[in-house]
Amino acid sequence: MLRTLALLTCLAAATPASADTPPSAAQPRPCPAAVGTNVKCFAGRDEAGAFYWFALPSNWNGVLVVHAHGGPELGEPKSERTAEDLARWAVFPRAGYAWAASSFRQGGVAVRAAAEDTERVRQRFVAELGAPKFTLLHGQSWGASVAARTAELFGSAGDGKPTYDAVLLTSGVLGGGTKSYDFRLDLRVVYQAVCGDHPRADEPAYPLWQGLPPGTALTRDELARRVDECTGIRRKPEERSDAQRQHLAAVLEAVRIPERSLLGHLNWATWHFQDIVFKRLDGRNPFGNDGVHYRGRIDGEALDTKVQRYRADPKARADFGADTDPQGRIGVPVLTVHGIDDPIAFVELESVFRDTMARAGHADRLVQTFTADAEHSYLSDVQYLAASDALLAWARNGDKPTSASVAARCKALEASAGAACRFRPDYHPAPLAERVPPR
């Protein structure tokens, strides 16, 4: 039976739920099919306007996984997004973990607000379904930065006990806004130098760091059409013209992203940059590329001479970092899992996070693991189970894992969880500066 909802005053958000969508206690809902039949699911909307979902297995092991989703999504929050995350991470409730997640109360690149929403959903789970024995905070992709900030901001309950017993960060965008997105400005200026259609010559010009001026009618379909016209990105290689092949090769060589992620990154460098600049920073510029050298040639000229140059506003960059950059002040065990060939969040971002934890004096609280995966959104069930098992043993018993012991744990679980262990204990990521030119 649901417990009476406790008053959650400390995180009553500055942005309340609208009058036509009042907050609601969690109500029973059918679980996503992937979760299985031995799990009860509940959903509701909190006082700040965020939707949330809980999953409670019949064989609950006493551990609650509080999940921070990736993205970020743009636009209004949707309950469906959180249900989709529950389906994607169904491995946890199937393995006996309870699960709680928020849609976040707003869309866009607002890390601290999402961290507040994440802590609030933990409090709501405790109020409605009971206190867990252990709480594991999990962040995926952009949600890894949200989880890191959640652990930093809300890591102590005020009684000397940690709010979260351990933190699992997977495929994390862990360089913060001030380091993770520089390559997307590089993509915008390189793409424009090569293709010249974003914006086109007959459209109003604007500084590319803006992403897109407010009120611009460009759609994702139209942008994809332009990119395909210039590079042939949506065609088979043999169907591309010589010019398209040259254009595509010039962009990919200069920015060092795989072909399959070009459209996605260009979308983020358009609409997410617009969100950052106009909704978070009052039109100020946090991105610059002064002094960056762009290798390659286009139309017989050095590409480096053709790109537009911008200088970041130092105050805007500092304000953006204050919201988005992890500080490393996490006093509980932290374990990361990252695919070596992740096409979205470069694996070199793990080097930034390692240095961040070290500067905060918490290097001993961090274990990083890497897998021979070329995916971002999901790696494999057994790898996540091995990582969470190792992390909880560390938090409970002080048995700090190594990358090799996590790999061994994964192999031991293959018989029951599926043979998909691809841990690479010998791998160490290069500095981010070897992938993205510093500025």
C-alpha positions in Angstrom: 0.0 0.0 0.0 1.2 3.5 -0.8 2.3 5.5 2.2 1.0 8.9 2.9 3.0 11.4 0.9 5.4 13.4 3.1 5.7 17.1 2.7 8.8 17.6 0.5 9.5 21.2 1.4 13.3 21.5 0.9 13.1 20.9 -2.9 9.7 22.5 -3.7 10.9 23.9 -7.0 10.8 27.5 -8.0 8.9 26.4 -11.1 5.5 25.0 -9.8 3.3 22.6 -11.6 0.7 24.4 -13.7 -2.8 24.8 -12.5 -4.2 22.3 -15.0 -1.6 19.7 -14.1 -1.7 19.5 -10.3 0.8 17.3 -8.4 -0.3 13.7 -7.8 0.8 10.8 -5.6 2.1 7.8 -7.5 -0.7 5.7 -9.0 -0.4 2.1 -10.2 0.4 1.8 -13.9 1.1 -1.1 -16.2 4.8 -1.7 -16.4 6.6 -1.5 -19.7 6.7 -5.1 -21.1 10.5 -5.2 -20.8 10.3 -5.0 -17.0 8.7 -8.4 -16.7 5.7 -9.6 -14.7 7.1 -9.6 -11.1 7.3 -5.8 -10.8 4.8 -3.2 -9.8 5.0 0.2 -11.4 3.7 3.6 -10.3 3.6 7.0 -11.9 2.7 10.5 -11.0 3.6 14.2 -11.2 5.4 16.1 -8.5 4.8 19.6 -7.1 7.4 21.2 -9.5 5.7 19.7 -12.6 8.1 16.8 -13.2 6.6 13.4 -14.1 8.0 10.4 -12.3 7.9 6.6 -12.4 8.7 4.0 -9.8 9.3 0.3 -10.2 9.1 -2.1 -7.2 10.0 -5.8 -7.8 8.4 -8.5 -5.7 11.9 -9.8 -4.9 13.2 -6.3 -4.0 16.8 -6.6 -2.8 16.6 -3.4 -0.7 18.5 -1.3 -3.2 16.9 1.7 -4.9 18.3 2.9 -8.2 17.6 6.6 -8.7 18.1 7.2 -12.4 19.0 10.5 -14.2 18.2 10.3 -17.9 20.2 11.5 -20.8 19.5 14.0 -23.5 18.6 16.6 -22.5 15.1 16.7 -23.9 13.9 20.1 -25.2 10.3 21.3 -24.7 7.8 20.4 -22.0 8.4 17.3 -19.8 6.6 14.1 -20.7 5.7 11.1 -18.7 6.4 8.9 -21.7 10.0 9.8 -21.7 10.4 8.4 -18.1 8.5 5.2 -19.0 10.8 4.7 -22.0 13.8 5.0 -19.7 12.3 2.4 -17.4 12.0 0.1 -20.3 15.5 0.7 -21.4 16.9 0.1 -18.0 14.6 -2.8 -17.2 17.7 -4.8 -16.3 17.6 -3.2 -12.8 14.0 -4.1 -11.7 14.4 -7.5 -13.4 17.4 -8.1 -11.2 15.5 -7.1 -8.0 16.4 -3.4 -7.8 13.7 -0.8 -7.2 13.8 2.1 -9.6 12.8 5.8 -9.5 13.3 8.4 -12.2 12.1 11.9 -13.0 11.3 13.5 -16.4 12.8 16.7 -14.9 10.5 19.7 -14.6 11.8 21.4 -17.7 13.5 20.6 -20.9 16.8 22.0 -21.9 20.4 22.2 -20.7 19.8 23.0 -17.0 21.9 20.6 -14.9 21.3 22.0 -11.4 17.5 22.0 -11.9 17.6 18.4 -13.1 19.7 17.5 -10.1 17.1 19.1 -7.8 14.4 17.0 -9.6 16.5 13.9 -9.2 16.8 14.4 -5.4 13.1 15.2 -5.1 12.2 11.9 -6.8 14.3 10.0 -4.3 12.5 11.7 -1.5 9.2 11.0 -3.0 10.0 7.3 -3.4 11.0 7.1 0.3 7.8 8.9 1.3 5.5 6.7 -0.8 7.1 3.3 -1.0 9.5 3.2 1.9 13.2 3.7 2.7 15.7 1.4 0.9 18.6 -0.2 2.6 21.0 1.2 -0.1 20.6 3.9 -2.7 22.5 3.8 -6.0 22.5 7.0 -8.0 22.7 6.2 -11.8 23.3 8.8 -14.5 23.3 8.0 -18.2 24.9 10.3 -20.9 24.0 13.9 -20.1 22.3 12.4 -17.0 25.7 11.4 -15.8 26.6 15.1 -15.3 23.2 15.5 -13.6 23.9 12.6 -11.3 27.4 13.9 -10.5 25.9 17.3 -9.5 23.2 15.6 -7.5 25.7 13.7 -5.5 27.7 16.9 -4.9 24.7 19.0 -4.0 22.6 16.5 -2.0 25.1 13.9 -0.9 24.5 14.3 2.8 21.3 14.0 4.7 22.6 16.3 7.4 22.9 13.5 10.0 26.3 12.3 8.9 24.9 9.6 6.7 25.1 9.8 2.9 21.9 10.3 0.9 23.4 8.2 -1.9 25.6 5.2 -1.0 27.2 4.9 -4.4 27.2 6.5 -7.9 27.2 4.8 -11.3 27.9 6.9 -14.3 27.5 5.4 -17.7 28.4 6.8 -21.1 28.8 10.1 -19.3 29.1 13.6 -20.7 31.4 14.3 -17.8 33.4 17.3 -19.0 30.7 19.7 -18.1 29.2 22.3 -20.5 32.5 24.2 -20.7 34.5 21.3 -22.1 32.0 18.8 -23.5 30.4 21.0 -26.2 33.4 22.8 -27.8 33.6 20.3 -30.6 30.0 21.1 -31.6 31.0 24.7 -32.2 33.9 23.3 -34.3 31.3 21.3 -36.2 29.1 24.3 -36.9 32.0 26.5 -38.2 33.5 23.7 -40.2 30.2 22.6 -41.7 29.4 26.1 -42.7 32.8 26.6 -44.3 32.3 23.4 -46.3 28.6 23.6 -47.1 27.5 27.1 -46.6 23.9 26.3 -46.1 23.3 26.5 -42.3 22.4 29.4 -42.8 22.1 29.7 -46.5 23.4 32.8 -48.3 19.8 34.1 -48.8 18.9 33.7 -45.1 19.8 36.2 -42.3 23.3 35.7 -41.0 23.9 35.1 -37.3 26.9 34.1 -35.2 27.0 30.3 -35.2 27.5 30.0 -31.5 23.9 31.0 -31.1 22.8 27.7 -32.6 19.7 29.3 -34.1 18.1 32.7 -33.5 14.8 32.7 -31.7 11.8 32.4 -34.1 13.7 30.8 -36.9 11.5 28.4 -38.7 14.2 25.8 -39.6 13.1 22.2 -38.9 15.2 19.1 -38.3 13.9 17.6 -41.5 15.0 20.7 -43.5 18.4 20.7 -41.8 18.8 16.9 -42.6 17.8 17.7 -46.2 20.5 20.3 -46.5 23.1 18.1 -45.0 22.2 15.3 -47.3 22.3 17.7 -50.3 25.8 18.8 -49.4 27.4 15.5 -48.1 25.1 12.7 -49.2 24.9 11.6 -45.6 21.6 9.8 -46.0 22.7 7.9 -49.2 24.8 4.9 -49.7 28.5 5.8 -50.3 28.4 4.6 -53.9 25.4 6.9 -54.6 27.2 10.1 -53.5 28.7 12.5 -56.0 32.4 13.3 -55.9 31.6 16.7 -54.4 29.5 15.1 -51.7 32.2 12.6 -50.8 34.8 15.4 -50.6 32.5 17.6 -48.4 31.7 14.8 -46.0 35.3 13.7 -45.7 36.4 17.3 -45.0 33.9 17.7 -42.1 34.6 14.4 -40.5 38.3 14.7 -40.7 38.3 18.2 -39.2 35.9 17.5 -36.3 36.8 13.8 -35.8 33.3 12.4 -35.4 31.9 9.2 -37.1 29.7 9.6 -40.1 26.7 8.1 -38.3 26.6 10.8 -35.6 27.0 13.8 -37.9 23.3 14.7 -38.1 22.8 14.2 -34.3 25.7 16.4 -33.3 24.6 19.1 -35.8 21.1 19.0 -34.4 22.5 19.5 -30.9 24.8 22.3 -32.1 21.7 24.0 -33.4 18.7 23.6 -31.1 20.6 22.8 -27.8 23.0 25.7 -28.5 19.9 27.9 -29.0 18.5 26.7 -25.6 21.8 27.3 -23.8 22.3 30.8 -25.3 18.8 32.3 -25.1 17.2 30.4 -22.3 20.2 30.0 -19.9 22.5 32.9 -20.7 20.4 35.8 -21.8 21.9 35.7 -25.3 25.5 35.7 -24.1 28.2 33.5 -25.7 29.9 30.6 -23.7 31.7 29.1 -26.8 34.8 30.2 -28.6 37.3 28.8 -31.1 40.1 31.4 -31.1 43.4 29.8 -31.8 41.9 26.4 -32.9 43.5 25.0 -36.0 41.3 23.0 -38.4 43.1 20.5 -40.5 42.1 19.6 -44.0 41.3 21.4 -47.3 38.2 22.3 -49.2 38.0 23.6 -52.8 41.7 23.8 -52.9 42.0 26.1 -49.9 43.1 25.4 -46.3 39.9 24.8 -44.3 41.5 26.7 -41.4 41.4 30.0 -43.3 37.7 29.7 -44.1 36.1 29.0 -40.7 34.4 31.8 -38.7 36.1 32.7 -35.4 34.4 33.6 -32.1 35.6 34.5 -28.7 33.6 33.4 -25.6 32.3 35.8 -23.1 34.2 34.8 -19.9 31.3 35.6 -17.6 28.9 33.6 -19.8 31.3 30.6 -19.8 31.7 30.8 -16.0 28.0 31.0 -15.5 27.4 28.1 -17.8 30.1 26.1 -16.0 28.6 26.9 -12.6 25.4 25.1 -13.7 26.8 22.3 -15.7 30.4 21.4 -14.6 30.9 18.6 -12.1 33.1 19.6 -9.2 34.3 16.2 -8.0 33.1 16.7 -4.5 31.6 13.2 -4.2 32.4 11.5 -0.9 31.0 8.0 -1.8 32.2 5.3 -4.3 31.8 6.3 -7.9 32.2 3.9 -10.8 32.0 4.8 -14.5 31.4 2.6 -17.6 32.2 4.0 -21.0 32.3 2.5 -24.5 35.7 3.2 -26.1 34.3 4.1 -29.4 31.2 6.0 -28.1 30.1 8.2 -31.0 28.2 10.7 -28.9 30.1 11.3 -25.6 33.8 10.9 -26.4 35.6 8.5 -24.1 38.2 11.1 -23.6 35.7 13.0 -21.4 36.6 10.4 -18.7 40.0 11.9 -18.5 38.4 15.2 -17.6 36.3 13.7 -14.9 39.3 11.8 -13.5 41.2 15.1 -13.2 38.1 16.7 -11.7 37.8 14.1 -8.9 41.5 14.3 -8.2 41.4 18.1 -7.9 38.6 17.8 -5.4 40.7 15.3 -3.3 38.5 12.3 -4.2 40.6 10.4 -6.7 40.4 7.4 -4.3 36.6 7.4 -4.7 36.7 6.8 -8.4 37.0 3.6 -10.5 36.7 3.9 -14.3 35.9 1.0 -16.6 35.9 0.8 -20.4 34.3 -1.5 -22.8 34.9 -2.4 -26.5 31.6 -0.8 -27.5 30.9 1.6 -30.3 27.5 2.5 -28.8 26.2 5.3 -26.5 22.6 4.8 -25.5 23.0 1.2 -24.1 25.8 -1.2 -23.8 24.7 -4.6 -22.4 22.7 -5.9 -19.5 25.5 -8.0 -18.0 28.0 -5.1 -18.1 25.6 -2.9 -16.1 24.9 -5.7 -13.6 28.6 -6.4 -13.1 29.3 -2.7 -12.5 26.5 -2.2 -10.0 27.4 -5.4 -8.2 31.0 -4.3 -7.8 30.0 -0.8 -6.8 27.6 -2.0 -4.1 30.2 -4.4 -2.7 32.6 -1.4 -2.5 30.0 0.7 -0.7 28.9 -2.0 1.7 32.1 -3.7 2.5 34.9 -1.4 1.4 35.9 -3.9 -1.3 37.1 -1.4 -3.9 37.0 -2.9 -7.3 39.5 -2.6 -10.2 38.7 -2.6 -13.9 40.0 -6.2 -14.0 37.8 -7.3 -11.1 34.7 -5.8 -12.7 35.6 -7.6 -16.0 35.9 -10.8 -14.1 32.6 -10.3 -12.3 31.0 -9.7 -15.7 32.3 -13.0 -17.0 30.9 -14.8 -13.9 27.5 -13.4 -14.7 27.4 -14.3 -18.3 25.7 -17.6 -17.8 22.7 -16.1 -16.2 22.6 -12.6 -17.7 23.8 -13.2 -21.3 27.2 -13.3 -22.9 28.0 -9.7 -23.7 31.1 -8.9 -21.6 33.4 -6.5 -23.4 35.3 -4.8 -20.6 38.9 -3.8 -21.5 40.8 -3.6 -18.2 44.0 -2.5 -20.1 42.4 0.6 -21.6 43.2 4.2 -20.5 41.7 7.2 -22.3 43.8 9.9 -23.8 43.4 13.5 -22.6 40.5 15.3 -24.2 42.9 17.7 -25.8 44.1 14.9 -28.1 40.5 14.7 -29.5 39.2 18.2 -29.2 41.6 21.2 -29.7 41.8 23.2 -26.4 40.8 26.8 -26.3 
